[in-house]
Structure formats: C-alpha cells, structure tokens
Amino acid sequence: MWGRALLLSTDAKLTPEQIIEAYGERWSIESMFNQLKLSWGLKEAWQQTRQTLHRWVHLTLVGYGLIQLLGYLDDQTVRQLCCHSPWRKDNPTTAGQIRKGLLLIFHHVPVRQWWNRKCRKFEPPNWRGSEQDAAISV
C-alpha cells in the first residue's frame, strides 16, 4: 500500500503506532514555531549575551501573545487594523491581519536608533510641543 517506511525514536519501547501518534501531537505547535521563526524574527536573533537573548524572546512572545489576544477582541479599532487589504471581501480579524496593520502604522519608528551603546539603554527622543515630555527607559 504505502511501501516501506523507517520510524526512528529515542524510546525503543514504543510501538510504531505510538511513535506516529506522538509525532502527530507535535503538529499542534509547529505553526507557532513557524510564525516565531519566520514572522517574529527569532530566526535572526542577533543578541550577544544570554540575558539579552532571554529578554528578546520574552518581549517577542509578549508581542505575539498580545496580538493573538487582540484577534479575539470584538472592537472597531481592532477591525480597522485589518482594513489594509481592500481586495479581501470579508476582511477577517486575525492575528496576522492585526500584525500587518500595526506594521503599517509603526514601520517608520526608528527603535534601533534609540539604543545607546555607551550606557546600554534605550533612549527614545523626548517629544515636545503640545504633548508632555516623554521618555521611556527599558
């Protein structure tokens, strides 16, 4: 029918059926790993220290989680983030569409330029004028 197949497992006590079932359970998390690597930049993690890498992963996962949660929020503001593709008939509210909408809004923000190598902190510019002075320190 299918021909021959070779199944490899680190647990020699498992039957072929158990190996296939265990591998099948893994697929529920594969899409998350794919999105984290390809869409969220974990594939190109350039951090030099373990602590920095941990911070990067935590911030990335928080961002991923927030956008997933926004996908469940039935709100006009969230729906407007998904209107960037007018050719889509229904403009579905999905995490991917929300992410694309946010990227269109924030793509011009020069976050990497805010990194001060000397003191090793983020130093965004202070905004003046009608808004109050704002400084973010991470």
N, C-alpha and C positions, 0 to 999 in steps of 0.2 A: 504494500500500500504506500507507505511513505519512504520505504527504503531503510537503510541503517542510520542510526544516529549515535553519537557518543555523548554521554552525560558525565560531567565532571562535578564532583562535590568534595568538600573537605571533610564531610561526615560520611564515612564508608558504611554506616549502619542504615542510611536512608534507602528506601526503595526508589526505583525510577519515578514512580508516580508522586512520591513525596518530594523529590527534587524538583519536578516540574511544578507542583503546587507551590512550593516555597519560592521558586523563581517568579511564578505568576503573581504572587503577592507583592513582589518588589515593584511591579509596574505602576502601582498607585502613586509612588513617589518620584518616578522618573520624570514626569512633566515638570515637577518643582525643580529638580536638579537641572533640567534643560533650561528653564527660564532663568534660574540663578546664574548659570554659567554664561548663557548667550545674551540674555536681555538685561541682566543686572550687573554685569561686569566682573563677576567673581573669577571668570576665566583669565582676566588680565590683572589680577590683584598684584600691584607693584610695591606693596608695603615692604619695608626693610626689617622691621622688628616684629616679634611675635605679638607684643602688646598692640601695636598698630594694626596688624592683621586682624586680631580679635575685635578691635574697635570697628574696623571696616566691615567685617562680617556682621557684627551686631547692628550697625547702622543700616546696612543693606537689607538685612532681614526685617528690621522695623519698618523701613520704607515699603518693602514687599508686602508685609502684613497690613499696613495702613491702606494701601491701595486695594488689596483684596477685600478689606472691610468696607471701603468706600463703594465697592461694587454691589454690596448688599443694601446700601443706604438709598432709600427711595426719596431723592431730593432733586429739586430743579437745578441747583448749582452743579451737582454731580452729573446730571443728564446733559448739561451744557458742555461739559468737558468732552463728551462723546460726539459732539456735532462737527468734528473736524473732517469727517469723511462724508460729504453730502451725497455721494453716489450710493451709499448704503441706505436701503429702503427703510429699515426699522431703527437704525442707529442703536444697536443693543448697548446696554450699560454693562460692560465687562471690565475686569481689572486691566486688561490690555488696552482697551479704548481709553480708560481713565488715565493710564500711564502716558499714552500718546498725547492726550490733551494737555496734561501737566508739562510734558516735554516742550510742547509748542509755546507754553507760557514762560517757562523758566530756562529755555535753551541759551538765552543771551546772558544769564547771570554768571559772571566770571569767578566762580567759587575757588578754583585752583589758584587764582592770583591773590586770594586773601590769606594764603598760607605764608606766615613769616618764618623763614628758615632759622633766623637768628634766635628768636625766643621760642620757636617750635609751637606756635599757637595760630589759630585762625583769627584774623583781624579784618573783619569786613569794614568797609568805609562807613563813616558817620554820615547820616542823612541830615541835611539842614533845610531850613525854609519853613514851610507850613507844618512839616512833621517835626516831632521832637527828636533830639539826638538819640540815636540808637546804636548800640554796639553789642555785638554778640560774641561771647567768648565760649569756646568749647574746651 
